[in-house]
């Protein structure tokens, strides 16, 4: 298991008429979290793409518990619990500055060969990094 924490701040444009962080913005926050998790391992999305892989999200689930507001600093905890195979599953927790859990979520992404557009195994560069942490 590997966890990485990323800070994001709720921007004014990300709030709705009720002054809360709009529910749909969390998908973007989670993307930031997983990109930074991979970067912390020394692997970037760009390097994965350069190796001939694309990573579409095929499943996204979220459970909302509390609200976030404009200018709140949030911590996105992104976790990989299992060694990736054809798919990679990221789990998330969003916490406010008090450490309260605002939501929990999970995304499933599939490794796709960019030439054949067929599912394929996770690149060795990523599995090797995860084995050595």
Helices and strands as residue ranges (DSSP letters): E 2-9, G 12-14, G 23-25, H 26-40, H 45-50, E 53-64, E 73-80, E 87-95, E 101-113, H 124-131
